[in-house]
């Protein structure tokens, strides 16, 4: 396994790192998002939680854009020989749906946060300006999209994980081991 580039039978170390970091970040942001909606003005996290949620979310957006660039420069490993055509198609479709949902979440979160015309501070390092504002009910509309997109993202990601577990325990192939960096996928 190479660190920088995928090879024909294995994911690169960088791809694996980005995959699992993204997964942990998505689930952490999801939990933080649900925690935030119940905070009241007097709670110590009332201002801090949204700051961290936005900063980490925008950082994840950059990571996902980087991941998509990696995908263009380094083809994914070949599917395992035991994967049926419908499984390959479902896997591709699932990845496209996950990316689409991620960008729906990023864009809707951005619109929620900038609907009043103020930019978003990212870790107090730089500010992402508000590009769209003054639209009636923009934050409400974007909020609905954000909720439905995140809920759907979690559901689809759980199905994605269930498919990997099915491949590991039922099919007994290297699908999950490849994404854990434990196998080159040459068996099965």
Buried (B, 14 or more C-beta within 10 A) or exposed (E): BEEEBBBEBBBBBBBBEBBEEBEEBBBBBBEBBEEBEEBEEEEEEEEEBBBBBBBBBBBBBEBBEEBEEBBEEBEBBEBBEBBEEEBEEBBEEBBEBBBBBBBBBBBBBBBBBBBEEEEBBBEEEEEBEBEEBEEEEBBEBBBEBBBBBBEBBBEBBEBBEEBBEBBBEEBEBBBBBBBBBEBBBEEB
